[in-house]
């Protein structure tokens, strides 16, 4: 039963969707603060190179731990650039985010090629492995789907639950949502708008960096200039599909992961699938994402998707 192709497709789809879970949650947190960050792609790449470098120079389980820490810190630090530009200097958030993507992409490429012993072409000295092998991990259906994953897959699920609880059941989460909806009223209530936004932009960057590290240490464990593809842009689209709800982000990220692996799987199923150009099959996940966004945006609840009212709008305290 576990040999059925659709079981392996679902199982691998969960793994491919995990970095998107982290990046989408990070962008949801950032946008809930009223800050649009189009620099997710660059942030993920910086997190990927930082995580890969730390693991490559240490190796083993401890190296993976250091890689995760390095990716989280790198993602948080580079997101400060966007925070300073968009919150303090009030630069257009769209321009700032695009600049961050360009900067992060170039920085990751440079770091991967720098030094006497560059990372390009080098395999990671440690990768994430399933926690359980054999036993319950081989149970029919539920084994590979639930128990056959590495630790970061479960961390992603916990992160979605924790983020949802934080946003809707804590005082700080209420402050965050208030800042994203009406920063002037939030400041009148004693909330430091700039501080809340800075903190959550950095948290969003840290999660994006972690998503990038998962690509470099699990999905594509050999360093190359662009190990994440268009994952950062996809994460931004998934925020809309999830209606800015963390628990929905978990499912839409997995759904996109399923679509990505399905595209790879179809090429191995023989006729007539292997006669279809691989470039056409590679479009399947993106076509599904576009169709889903059109359906969501054209529905009766188009005005109730959940986007924060102050999203991408600079806040001028003197206009309060």
C-alpha positions in Angstrom: 0.0 0.0 0.0 2.8 2.4 0.8 4.2 1.7 -2.7 1.3 3.4 -4.3 2.6 6.4 -6.3 0.1 8.8 -4.8 1.2 7.9 -1.2 4.8 8.8 -2.0 3.6 11.9 -3.8 1.8 13.1 -0.7 4.7 12.3 1.6 7.3 14.0 -0.6 4.9 16.9 -1.1 4.9 17.6 2.6 8.6 17.8 2.6 8.7 20.1 -0.4 6.0 22.3 1.2 7.8 22.7 4.5 10.1 25.5 3.5 7.1 27.3 2.1 5.4 26.9 5.5 8.2 28.8 7.2 8.4 31.5 4.6 4.6 32.0 4.4 4.2 32.1 8.2 7.0 34.7 8.3 5.4 36.9 5.6 2.0 36.6 7.4 3.5 37.9 10.6 5.3 40.7 8.7 2.1 41.7 6.8 0.0 41.5 10.0 2.2 44.3 11.2 1.2 46.4 8.1 4.6 45.8 6.4 4.6 44.3 2.9 7.9 42.5 2.3 8.7 41.5 -1.2 12.2 40.6 -0.2 11.3 37.1 0.9 13.2 35.6 -2.0 16.4 37.4 -1.0 16.0 36.6 2.7 15.5 32.9 2.0 18.7 32.8 -0.1 20.7 34.5 2.6 19.3 32.1 5.1 20.2 29.2 2.8 23.8 30.2 2.3 24.3 31.0 6.0 22.8 27.6 7.0 24.8 25.7 4.4 28.0 27.4 5.3 27.6 26.7 9.1 26.8 23.1 8.5 29.5 22.6 5.9 32.2 23.9 8.2 31.1 21.8 11.2 29.1 18.7 9.9 27.1 16.2 11.9 24.0 16.8 13.9 25.6 19.7 15.8 26.4 21.2 12.4 22.7 21.0 11.4 21.8 22.8 14.6 24.3 25.5 14.0 23.1 25.8 10.4 19.5 26.4 11.6 20.7 29.0 14.1 22.9 30.7 11.5 20.0 30.8 9.0 17.5 32.2 11.5 20.0 34.9 12.6 20.9 35.8 9.0 17.3 36.1 8.0 16.5 38.3 10.9 19.5 40.5 10.3 19.0 41.1 6.6 15.3 41.9 7.3 16.5 44.9 9.4 17.4 46.6 6.1 13.8 46.4 5.0 12.6 47.5 8.4 14.8 50.6 8.5 13.8 51.6 5.0 10.1 51.0 5.3 9.5 51.9 8.9 12.0 54.6 9.8 12.8 56.1 6.4 9.3 55.4 5.1 10.5 54.4 1.7 8.0 52.6 -0.6 7.7 49.1 0.8 7.5 47.7 -2.7 10.7 49.3 -3.8 12.4 48.4 -0.5 11.3 44.7 -0.8 12.5 44.4 -4.4 15.8 46.0 -3.5 16.2 43.4 -0.6 15.6 40.6 -3.0 18.2 41.9 -5.4 20.7 42.5 -2.6 20.0 39.1 -0.9 20.3 37.2 -4.2 23.6 38.9 -5.1 25.0 38.4 -1.5 24.1 34.7 -1.5 25.8 34.2 -4.9 28.9 36.1 -3.8 29.2 34.2 -0.5 28.8 30.9 -2.3 31.7 31.7 -4.5 34.0 33.6 -2.1 37.1 32.3 -0.4 39.8 29.9 -1.3 37.4 27.0 -0.8 34.0 28.1 -2.3 30.8 26.4 -1.5 29.6 26.1 -5.1 29.2 22.5 -6.2 30.0 21.2 -2.7 27.6 18.8 -1.0 26.4 19.5 2.5 28.3 17.5 5.1 25.0 16.8 6.9 21.4 16.7 5.9 18.1 16.3 7.8 17.0 12.7 8.0 13.6 11.2 9.1 13.3 10.9 12.8 11.8 7.4 12.6 12.9 4.7 10.2 11.0 1.4 10.2 8.4 0.5 12.8 5.5 2.9 12.8 7.1 4.8 9.9 6.2 1.8 7.7 2.5 1.6 8.8 0.1 1.6 5.8 -0.7 5.1 4.7 -0.2 6.9 8.0 3.4 5.8 8.4 5.0 7.7 5.5 2.5 10.5 5.7 2.7 11.3 9.4 5.8 9.6 10.9 8.3 9.5 8.0 9.6 13.0 8.2 12.5 14.9 9.6 12.3 17.2 12.6 11.8 20.5 10.7 8.6 19.2 9.1 7.1 18.8 12.6 8.6 22.1 13.7 6.8 23.7 10.7 3.5 22.3 11.9 4.1 23.5 15.5 5.1 26.9 14.1 1.8 27.2 12.3 -0.1 26.3 15.5 2.0 28.6 17.6 1.6 31.5 15.2 -2.1 31.1 15.0 -2.4 31.0 18.8 -0.1 34.0 19.1 -2.0 36.1 16.6 -5.5 35.5 17.9 -5.2 34.5 21.6 -2.4 36.7 23.1 -2.2 40.3 24.1 0.9 40.8 21.9 -0.9 39.3 19.0 -3.8 41.7 19.5 -1.3 44.6 19.5 0.2 43.3 16.3 -3.1 43.0 14.5 -4.0 46.5 15.8 -0.9 48.0 14.3 -1.6 46.4 11.0 -5.2 47.6 10.9 -5.0 51.1 12.4 -1.6 52.2 13.6 -2.8 55.6 14.7 -5.4 54.1 17.0 -2.9 51.5 18.2 -0.5 54.3 19.2 -3.2 56.2 20.9 -3.8 53.1 23.0 -0.2 53.2 24.1 1.3 50.7 21.6 4.7 51.6 20.2 4.0 51.1 16.5 7.6 51.2 15.3 8.8 48.7 17.9 6.1 46.2 17.1 6.8 46.5 13.4 10.5 46.1 13.8 10.2 43.0 16.0 7.8 41.3 13.7 9.6 42.1 10.5 12.7 40.5 12.0 10.7 37.5 13.2 9.3 37.1 9.6 12.8 37.3 8.2 14.0 34.7 10.7 11.3 32.3 9.5 12.1 33.0 5.9 15.8 32.3 6.6 14.9 29.0 8.1 12.9 28.1 5.1 15.8 28.8 2.9 18.1 26.7 5.0 15.7 23.7 4.6 16.2 23.9 0.9 20.0 23.9 1.2 20.2 21.2 3.9 17.4 18.8 2.8 15.8 19.4 -0.6 18.9 20.5 -2.6 21.9 19.6 -0.3 24.5 20.7 -2.8 25.2 24.4 -2.9 24.3 26.3 -6.1 23.6 29.9 -7.0 19.8 29.5 -6.7 18.8 26.5 -4.6 15.3 27.7 -3.8 13.9 28.5 -7.3 11.0 31.0 -7.0 10.0 29.9 -3.4 10.1 33.4 -2.0 7.6 34.7 -4.6 5.4 31.6 -4.1 5.3 32.3 -0.4 4.0 35.8 -1.0 1.2 34.3 -3.2 0.4 31.7 -0.5 -0.2 34.5 2.0 -3.1 35.6 -0.1 -4.3 32.1 -0.6 -4.3 31.5 3.1 -6.2 34.7 3.8 -3.5 35.7 6.2 -4.4 32.8 8.5 -1.4 30.6 9.7 -3.4 27.4 9.9 -4.5 27.8 6.3 -0.9 28.6 5.3 0.1 25.1 6.4 -2.3 23.4 4.0 -1.8 25.7 1.0 2.0 25.3 1.4 1.6 21.5 1.5 -0.8 21.6 -1.5 1.8 23.5 -3.5 4.5 21.0 -2.4 2.2 18.2 -3.7 1.8 19.9 -7.0 5.6 20.4 -7.3 6.3 16.7 -6.7 3.4 15.6 -8.9 5.0 17.5 -11.8 8.2 15.4 -11.2 6.3 12.2 -10.7 4.3 12.5 -13.9 7.5 12.4 -15.9 8.3 8.9 -14.5 4.9 7.3 -15.1 5.5 6.5 -18.8 3.2 7.2 -21.7 1.6 9.6 -22.3 3.1 11.7 -19.5 6.8 11.4 -20.4 6.0 12.7 -23.9 4.9 16.0 -22.4 7.8 18.6 -22.3 9.2 18.9 -18.8 9.0 22.6 -19.0 5.2 22.4 -19.5 4.9 20.0 -16.6 7.0 22.4 -14.5 4.3 25.0 -15.0 1.6 22.9 -13.2 2.2 24.2 -9.6 2.3 27.8 -10.8 -0.8 27.4 -12.9 -2.7 25.9 -9.9 -1.5 28.8 -7.7 -2.7 31.4 -10.2 -6.1 29.6 -10.7 -6.5 29.4 -6.9 -5.8 33.1 -6.5 -8.3 34.0 -9.2 -11.0 31.8 -7.7 -10.4 33.3 -4.2 -10.2 36.9 -5.4 -13.4 36.6 -7.6 -15.5 35.0 -4.9 -18.2 36.6 -2.8 -15.7 37.0 0.0 -13.2 38.9 -2.1 -13.5 41.9 0.3 -13.1 39.7 3.3 -9.8 37.9 2.5 -8.3 39.3 5.6 -5.6 41.7 4.4 -4.6 44.2 7.1 -6.1 47.6 6.3 -2.8 49.4 6.8 -0.7 47.0 4.7 2.0 48.8 2.7 0.9 52.2 3.9 3.7 54.2 5.6 2.7 55.5 9.0 3.4 59.1 9.8 3.0 59.8 13.5 2.6 63.5 13.1 -0.6 62.8 11.0 -2.2 60.9 13.9 
